[in-house]
Amino acid sequence: MSVLAGFSSASLSAILPGTSCDVDVMDIMEAKAWMEGKREMEAAQLLILKPDSVLEYSCFKTRLQQLASLPPWSNIEGNMGTALNNLVGEPTDEFLKNFSHGLGGGTHSGNVTCDAMSAVWETLKCNNMEKADFWTFQELLDKDPRVLPKACNEGMRTATWDMAILSSNTEPDALGGVDDFESYLKRMNSSLCGTPIPTGLMVFMPKGNSYADAVCSAPGCYYNGSSCNKR
């Protein structure tokens, strides 16, 4: 078999790091990485919900109303209930607007009772992970799962998902796609040497002759400068 004596400058430049990356493959890798990261982020935002108000759990407004109705406050001229509402009740209502959703981060609805904290805690503690919460890429394209306590309404989300799925599943030879897959398994047959596989390098012989380098994948075969042959 001929000995590799040297490489041409043109051949060397073809394998330099700056030119060895297929930009189409890189685009596909970036699209897949974006989808994986986006899915993990949205799954976390789906499962980790906004906390509830401790004031709401403690029935603070109910306690305030009870205080205003008890003597001696209820007998004071000018209505103590009105004064308490103006001083404490209305600011409390403004604060509770930050929690304008059902309890349990939006998973519970109904009247708030003074055992709500205990009931919500027990329900959430015993709630098992649902398989339906693990969405496919196509499902995430069609619908944003982050609806509690309020929908995210992320701008351009569907269009971005659509482009990522398209870029990561592009057909061979299409815009942004990759080359057709070629299997070399049949060339591993020891009875057939098959066709040489070019390496992209040039071999220069001591006597001045040169040829395009290649390898033979079948066992017991070698490349003689033009074809694969049995040893």
C-alpha positions in Angstrom: 0.0 0.0 0.0 1.3 3.5 -0.8 2.7 5.6 2.0 1.2 8.9 2.9 4.0 11.4 2.1 2.3 14.8 2.4 -0.8 17.0 2.0 -1.5 19.8 -0.4 -2.3 23.2 1.1 -5.7 23.1 -0.5 -6.5 19.8 1.2 -5.3 21.1 4.5 -7.5 24.2 4.3 -10.5 22.0 3.6 -10.2 20.4 7.1 -9.4 23.5 9.2 -11.7 24.0 12.2 -13.3 27.1 10.7 -14.5 25.3 7.6 -15.2 21.8 8.9 -18.7 22.5 10.4 -21.8 21.9 8.3 -24.0 24.9 9.0 -27.1 23.0 8.2 -26.3 20.4 10.8 -25.6 23.2 13.3 -29.0 24.8 12.6 -30.7 21.5 13.3 -28.7 21.0 16.6 -29.6 24.5 17.7 -33.3 24.0 16.9 -33.4 20.7 18.9 -31.5 22.3 21.8 -34.0 25.2 21.9 -37.0 22.8 22.0 -35.5 20.7 24.8 -34.7 23.7 26.9 -38.0 25.4 26.2 -40.0 22.3 27.1 -38.2 21.9 30.4 -38.8 25.6 31.2 -42.5 25.5 30.3 -43.0 22.2 32.3 -41.5 23.9 35.3 -43.7 26.9 34.9 -46.7 24.6 34.5 -46.0 22.7 37.8 -44.6 25.5 39.9 -47.6 27.8 40.5 -48.0 31.2 42.1 -48.3 31.0 45.9 -51.5 32.0 47.7 -52.1 34.9 50.1 -51.5 34.1 53.8 -54.1 36.8 54.6 -56.7 35.0 52.5 -55.9 31.7 54.2 -56.2 33.3 57.7 -59.7 34.7 56.9 -58.5 38.2 57.9 -61.5 40.0 56.4 -63.9 37.7 58.3 -62.0 38.5 61.6 -62.2 42.2 60.8 -66.0 42.1 60.3 -66.4 40.1 63.5 -64.4 42.7 65.4 -66.5 45.6 64.1 -69.7 43.8 65.2 -68.6 43.1 68.8 -69.2 45.5 71.7 -68.0 48.1 72.5 -67.0 48.8 68.8 -70.5 48.1 67.5 -72.0 50.8 69.9 -69.6 53.5 69.1 -71.1 56.6 67.4 -70.1 56.9 63.7 -70.0 53.1 63.1 -66.7 51.5 64.0 -67.2 49.0 61.2 -67.0 51.7 58.6 -63.8 53.1 60.2 -62.1 49.7 60.3 -63.1 49.1 56.7 -61.6 52.4 55.6 -58.5 51.9 57.7 -57.8 48.2 57.2 -60.4 46.6 55.0 -59.9 48.5 51.8 -56.1 48.3 51.9 -56.5 44.6 52.4 -58.7 44.3 49.4 -56.1 46.2 47.3 -53.4 43.8 48.5 -55.5 40.7 47.7 -55.8 41.8 44.1 -52.3 40.4 43.8 -53.9 37.0 44.4 -56.9 37.2 42.2 -57.0 33.5 41.5 -58.3 30.3 43.0 -56.4 28.8 45.9 -53.6 26.3 45.3 -52.1 28.6 42.7 -55.3 28.5 40.7 -56.1 24.8 41.0 -58.8 25.2 43.6 -62.0 27.3 43.5 -65.0 27.9 45.8 -65.6 29.7 49.0 -62.7 30.4 51.3 -63.1 28.8 54.8 -60.7 29.1 57.7 -59.5 25.6 57.1 -58.6 26.4 53.5 -54.9 26.3 54.2 -55.1 22.8 55.6 -57.3 21.5 52.8 -55.2 23.0 50.0 -52.0 21.8 51.6 -53.3 18.2 51.9 -54.6 18.2 48.4 -51.4 19.4 46.9 -49.2 17.2 49.0 -51.1 14.1 47.9 -51.4 15.1 44.2 -49.4 12.7 42.0 -47.5 13.7 38.9 -49.7 13.4 35.8 -48.3 11.8 32.7 -50.3 14.3 30.7 -48.1 17.1 32.1 -45.2 15.9 30.0 -46.0 17.3 26.6 -44.5 16.4 23.2 -43.0 19.1 21.0 -46.1 19.0 18.7 -48.4 19.4 21.7 -46.4 22.4 22.9 -46.7 23.9 19.4 -50.5 23.6 19.4 -51.1 24.8 23.0 -49.3 26.7 25.7 -49.8 24.6 28.9 -49.1 27.5 31.2 -52.7 28.6 32.0 -52.7 28.8 35.8 -53.3 31.0 37.6 -53.4 33.0 34.3 -52.4 32.3 30.8 -48.9 33.5 29.7 -50.0 34.8 26.3 -46.3 34.7 25.1 -46.0 36.7 21.8 -44.8 34.8 18.7 -44.6 31.6 20.7 -46.4 29.4 18.2 -44.4 30.8 15.3 -41.2 30.1 17.1 -42.2 26.6 18.0 -43.3 25.9 14.4 -39.9 27.1 13.0 -37.9 25.1 15.5 -39.9 21.9 14.7 -39.5 22.5 11.0 -35.8 23.2 11.3 -35.1 20.1 13.3 -37.1 17.8 11.0 -36.2 19.1 7.6 -36.2 16.6 4.7 -32.8 15.7 3.2 -31.5 18.1 0.5 -34.2 20.7 1.4 -33.4 24.2 2.6 -31.7 23.8 5.9 -31.7 20.0 5.6 -28.9 17.4 5.6 -27.5 15.0 3.1 -29.3 11.7 2.4 -28.3 8.9 4.8 -26.0 6.4 3.3 -25.4 3.1 5.1 -22.0 1.4 4.8 -23.1 -1.8 6.5 -23.1 -3.8 3.3 -19.5 -2.9 2.7 -18.5 -4.7 5.9 -19.0 -8.0 4.0 -15.5 -9.6 4.0 -16.1 -11.2 0.5 -16.6 -7.7 -1.1 -14.2 -4.9 -0.9 -16.7 -2.3 -2.2 -16.2 1.2 -3.3 -13.5 3.4 -1.7 -14.7 6.1 0.7 -12.9 9.4 0.0 -11.2 11.2 2.9 -10.8 14.6 1.2 -7.0 14.5 1.4 -4.4 14.3 -1.3 -1.4 11.8 -1.2 1.9 12.9 -2.7 4.3 10.1 -3.6 8.2 10.5 -3.5 8.4 10.2 -7.3 5.9 13.1 -7.8 2.7 11.1 -8.4 -0.4 12.1 -6.4 -3.8 10.7 -5.9 -7.0 11.4 -3.8 -6.8 9.5 -0.5 -9.6 7.0 0.5 -10.3 4.1 2.8 -11.8 0.7 2.4 -14.3 -0.2 5.1 -14.5 -4.0 4.4 -12.3 -6.2 6.5 -9.1 -7.4 4.8 -9.3 -4.8 2.0 -6.9 -1.9 1.3 -6.9 1.1 -1.0 -4.2 1.1 -3.8 -4.8 4.7 -5.0 -7.7 3.9 -7.2 -9.8 1.0 -5.8 -10.3 -1.3 -2.9 -8.5 -4.7 -3.1 -8.3 -7.9 -1.1 -5.0 -8.4 0.8 
